[in-house]
């Protein structure tokens, strides 16, 4: 369990990743540079983007400006992007990576993910990621939105175990079976949409726990993740919200609190189902 915003966790290839990061999903490219720079200045050391977000150029500008303003080196920042998996071939994945790297203005990525499994069309993409990793262009490779059966196929037919599975995860979708499988294979779980796109912020159970600890509803949910050793990608465009989201290390949820939050699970998604998502 991390105890500070910039504390790192060791992945299965010994790469170290910040336990909590800033995501830029649905932020317009023109606004992204300002958001990323602000995040770096607020202490975030993990920046998460993707090819499909269409804001890698702004992310790259924000990284450059943020590093300069904070007086830190590129090596102190952890940058993630993702290949859009619409039946990508090996060559198309290599090309997509090179384009992302160019848009970001970087020499390497710390983590590159297959964004969605599609209908079983991810093995060639993964082999391309393995090649890029072995060439040293990526420090670590992983997947996003993979369910147990996707991971079973990947592990059976490829060489390198993903370091991370980034999935929708929050108290209404706790993903316990998937988390147990990933733990067995030393694959870290990283949560996207940990606040259920804000839908949990007015839940009576969450509000009651927040009142007891004199914190916000968002802080309760993020703390729930941290205490279960779930890595986090949290989106915010407001510096004050970035700061608030990171202030979750001076209180502890009790076993009773955790049980109450765990009991909210309904296997309810706000994002697409990985088995039925239409990529066309």
Secondary structure as GFF3:
##gff-version 3
##sequence-region A 1 280
A	DSSP	beta_strand	8	10	.	.	.	ID=ss1
A	DSSP	beta_strand	16	18	.	.	.	ID=ss2
A	DSSP	beta_strand	20	23	.	.	.	ID=ss3
A	DSSP	alpha_helix	29	41	.	.	.	ID=ss4
A	DSSP	beta_strand	46	48	.	.	.	ID=ss5
A	DSSP	three_ten_helix	51	53	.	.	.	ID=ss6
A	DSSP	alpha_helix	56	70	.	.	.	ID=ss7
A	DSSP	three_ten_helix	74	76	.	.	.	ID=ss8
A	DSSP	beta_strand	78	83	.	.	.	ID=ss9
A	DSSP	alpha_helix	90	104	.	.	.	ID=ss10
A	DSSP	beta_strand	111	114	.	.	.	ID=ss11
A	DSSP	alpha_helix	123	134	.	.	.	ID=ss12
A	DSSP	beta_strand	141	144	.	.	.	ID=ss13
A	DSSP	alpha_helix	148	157	.	.	.	ID=ss14
A	DSSP	beta_strand	164	168	.	.	.	ID=ss15
A	DSSP	alpha_helix	176	184	.	.	.	ID=ss16
A	DSSP	beta_strand	188	192	.	.	.	ID=ss17
A	DSSP	three_ten_helix	196	198	.	.	.	ID=ss18
A	DSSP	alpha_helix	204	213	.	.	.	ID=ss19
A	DSSP	alpha_helix	217	226	.	.	.	ID=ss20
A	DSSP	beta_strand	231	235	.	.	.	ID=ss21
A	DSSP	alpha_helix	239	245	.	.	.	ID=ss22
A	DSSP	alpha_helix	255	262	.	.	.	ID=ss23
###
